[in-house]
Amino acid sequence: QVQLVESGGGLVQPGGSLRLSCAASGFTFSNYAMRWYRQAPGKERELVAEISSAGISTNYAASVKGRFTISRDNAKNTVTLQMNSLKPEDTAVYYCNMRIYWTDYWGQGTQVTVSS
């Protein structure tokens, strides 16, 4: 079955960097676009970044454009989110996501806290 396992979250000071990774299994990874979402306390889950199946096309939320970079390694079945110039408002649980037809699959999430 589909499994998505995130790692790399933690506590970082404003202006710092973190690198999130998502290890995928249970499906043909190279056939599917991948996404990172985040959910802050009291807010709805929002799309942060997405990458096409071959890694050629990417899209970002306006709030992270220029600071975050999504990438993938189809040989290792991993998708990564490099987060630079982090701000307190980036604090959230970050989730890896993929979709098969109309079914969404999620990882367990990894907490990112940006605070001094």
C-alpha beads as a LAMMPS data file, in Angstrom:
LAMMPS data file: protein, C-alpha beads

116 atoms
115 bonds

1 atom types
1 bond types

-500.0 500.0 xlo xhi
-500.0 500.0 ylo yhi
-500.0 500.0 zlo zhi

Masses

1 110.0

Atoms # bond

1 1 1 0.000 0.000 0.000
2 1 1 1.008 3.620 -0.397
3 1 1 3.342 4.858 2.344
4 1 1 4.744 8.345 2.732
5 1 1 7.186 9.013 5.556
6 1 1 8.366 12.556 6.271
7 1 1 11.497 13.522 8.153
8 1 1 13.653 16.553 8.815
9 1 1 11.429 18.843 10.850
10 1 1 12.543 20.630 13.977
11 1 1 13.088 23.934 15.727
12 1 1 14.960 26.660 13.851
13 1 1 15.534 30.358 14.377
14 1 1 14.067 32.943 12.006
15 1 1 16.239 33.227 8.931
16 1 1 17.434 29.661 9.271
17 1 1 17.029 26.660 6.990
18 1 1 15.578 23.171 7.145
19 1 1 15.408 20.333 4.674
20 1 1 12.383 18.049 4.717
21 1 1 12.374 14.654 3.061
22 1 1 9.586 12.262 2.149
23 1 1 10.294 8.605 1.458
24 1 1 7.626 6.993 -0.712
25 1 1 6.750 3.344 -1.280
26 1 1 3.908 1.162 -2.473
27 1 1 3.415 2.779 -5.867
28 1 1 5.357 3.681 -9.014
29 1 1 6.829 6.900 -7.716
30 1 1 8.025 8.244 -11.058
31 1 1 4.469 8.215 -12.442
32 1 1 3.007 10.744 -10.006
33 1 1 3.274 14.384 -9.088
34 1 1 4.174 14.995 -5.457
35 1 1 3.188 17.799 -3.117
36 1 1 4.050 19.327 0.214
37 1 1 1.252 20.793 2.307
38 1 1 1.341 22.444 5.701
39 1 1 -1.143 23.102 8.466
40 1 1 -0.658 25.672 11.182
41 1 1 -2.689 25.587 14.421
42 1 1 -6.215 26.835 13.839
43 1 1 -5.723 27.108 10.083
44 1 1 -6.661 25.021 7.090
45 1 1 -4.144 22.786 5.392
46 1 1 -2.536 24.647 2.485
47 1 1 -0.525 23.609 -0.538
48 1 1 3.097 24.724 -0.245
49 1 1 4.757 23.250 -3.319
50 1 1 4.274 20.625 -5.977
51 1 1 6.483 18.917 -8.521
52 1 1 5.589 17.007 -11.658
53 1 1 6.290 13.315 -12.065
54 1 1 9.527 13.869 -14.004
55 1 1 10.538 16.830 -11.863
56 1 1 10.415 19.256 -14.759
57 1 1 7.591 21.466 -13.528
58 1 1 7.198 23.005 -10.072
59 1 1 4.699 25.345 -8.440
60 1 1 4.841 27.214 -5.155
61 1 1 2.523 29.093 -2.863
62 1 1 3.113 32.816 -3.118
63 1 1 4.122 32.927 0.533
64 1 1 7.117 30.610 -0.006
65 1 1 8.180 31.405 -3.561
66 1 1 11.863 32.297 -3.693
67 1 1 12.547 30.745 -0.282
68 1 1 11.499 27.095 -0.682
69 1 1 12.615 24.596 -3.315
70 1 1 10.942 21.275 -4.043
71 1 1 12.892 18.492 -5.746
72 1 1 12.667 14.761 -6.283
73 1 1 14.875 11.755 -6.871
74 1 1 12.950 9.141 -8.853
75 1 1 15.745 6.620 -8.400
76 1 1 15.424 6.852 -4.610
77 1 1 11.656 7.466 -4.419
78 1 1 12.128 10.621 -2.395
79 1 1 10.834 14.174 -2.563
80 1 1 12.547 17.002 -0.711
81 1 1 11.583 20.466 0.415
82 1 1 14.500 22.814 1.022
83 1 1 13.315 25.714 3.174
84 1 1 15.478 28.819 3.477
85 1 1 14.960 32.205 5.124
86 1 1 12.380 30.694 7.420
87 1 1 9.875 32.946 9.136
88 1 1 7.757 32.415 12.260
89 1 1 4.697 32.175 10.014
90 1 1 6.201 29.064 8.406
91 1 1 5.570 27.225 11.676
92 1 1 3.291 24.287 10.900
93 1 1 3.077 20.555 10.477
94 1 1 4.318 19.719 6.992
95 1 1 2.798 16.819 5.072
96 1 1 3.898 14.919 2.004
97 1 1 1.068 14.141 -0.429
98 1 1 0.312 12.240 -3.583
99 1 1 -2.959 11.634 -5.386
100 1 1 -4.183 8.668 -7.380
101 1 1 -7.284 9.705 -9.297
102 1 1 -9.440 11.270 -6.554
103 1 1 -7.765 9.648 -3.555
104 1 1 -5.239 11.616 -1.530
105 1 1 -2.491 9.871 0.418
106 1 1 -0.700 11.580 3.284
107 1 1 2.300 11.045 5.455
108 1 1 2.153 11.406 9.229
109 1 1 3.571 14.927 9.076
110 1 1 6.656 16.559 10.511
111 1 1 6.619 19.586 12.806
112 1 1 8.507 22.719 11.775
113 1 1 8.795 25.443 14.388
114 1 1 10.433 28.774 13.582
115 1 1 11.119 30.716 16.749
116 1 1 13.865 32.634 18.489

Bonds

1 1 1 2
2 1 2 3
3 1 3 4
4 1 4 5
5 1 5 6
6 1 6 7
7 1 7 8
8 1 8 9
9 1 9 10
10 1 10 11
11 1 11 12
12 1 12 13
13 1 13 14
14 1 14 15
15 1 15 16
16 1 16 17
17 1 17 18
18 1 18 19
19 1 19 20
20 1 20 21
21 1 21 22
22 1 22 23
23 1 23 24
24 1 24 25
25 1 25 26
26 1 26 27
27 1 27 28
28 1 28 29
29 1 29 30
30 1 30 31
31 1 31 32
32 1 32 33
33 1 33 34
34 1 34 35
35 1 35 36
36 1 36 37
37 1 37 38
38 1 38 39
39 1 39 40
40 1 40 41
41 1 41 42
42 1 42 43
43 1 43 44
44 1 44 45
45 1 45 46
46 1 46 47
47 1 47 48
48 1 48 49
49 1 49 50
50 1 50 51
51 1 51 52
52 1 52 53
53 1 53 54
54 1 54 55
55 1 55 56
56 1 56 57
57 1 57 58
58 1 58 59
59 1 59 60
60 1 60 61
61 1 61 62
62 1 62 63
63 1 63 64
64 1 64 65
65 1 65 66
66 1 66 67
67 1 67 68
68 1 68 69
69 1 69 70
70 1 70 71
71 1 71 72
72 1 72 73
73 1 73 74
74 1 74 75
75 1 75 76
76 1 76 77
77 1 77 78
78 1 78 79
79 1 79 80
80 1 80 81
81 1 81 82
82 1 82 83
83 1 83 84
84 1 84 85
85 1 85 86
86 1 86 87
87 1 87 88
88 1 88 89
89 1 89 90
90 1 90 91
91 1 91 92
92 1 92 93
93 1 93 94
94 1 94 95
95 1 95 96
96 1 96 97
97 1 97 98
98 1 98 99
99 1 99 100
100 1 100 101
101 1 101 102
102 1 102 103
103 1 103 104
104 1 104 105
105 1 105 106
106 1 106 107
107 1 107 108
108 1 108 109
109 1 109 110
110 1 110 111
111 1 111 112
112 1 112 113
113 1 113 114
114 1 114 115
115 1 115 116
